[in-house]
Amino acid sequence: MGLIRLLILAAVVYIGWLLVKRLLRASGGGGPGGNGRRRADAPPRSERMVKCRQCGVHVPEGEAFSHRHLTFCSQEHQRLYLERHER
């Protein structure tokens, strides 16, 4: 009798686990790398990387600071570079 109860309890726990997993997936949570709501036909979001003229670090183009054709990772590096090179 104890073995049958154990098997029934294991089946109930397993079914409960499957239901919770399905509910989490349907609500958009529980997945690595985001909320799980990304459309299948949406292209991956990417942005061109540009190099800082002061330190050489690469930053997304949308976050870079620019002066003429030069790009920088911060306003501080832009200021330092321009002080040294544009006199």
Secondary structure, 3 states (H helix, E strand, C coil): CHHHHHHHHHHHHHHHHHHHHHHHHHHCCCCCCCCCCCCCCCCCCCCCEEECCCCCCEEEHHHCEEECCEEECCHHHHHHHHHHHCC
